[in-house]
Amino acid sequence: MTLPILKIHTTSDFEKSLKDLPRNIQSLLERKDILFRSDAFHPQLKTHKLKGKLAGFWSYSINYHYRVLFRFITRDEVIYYDIGTHEIYR
């Protein structure tokens, strides 16, 4: 089942973290974001629900080290909260 995302909002934390990322990771995010918008659960993204203190949040992989932390507002609208290594989960 394909789940397209029609609208993405970003927080100031996400925008700040994005600016601090290496350029190659920013470029990779652009490609992953296109994939995410076409199908939030595409296998390459490894989208998964988080547990514990981050219950209600989701994450998808940019590469082995970097993740996007987000939350669904509606079925086709999300908020990107942060981007970075596993440190964003703390």
Secondary structure, DSSP 8 states (H G I E B T S, - for coil): ------EEEE-HHHHHHHHHS-HHHHHHHHHHHHHHHH-TT-GGG--EE--GGGTT-EEEESSSS-EEEEEEEETTEEEEEEEESGGGG-
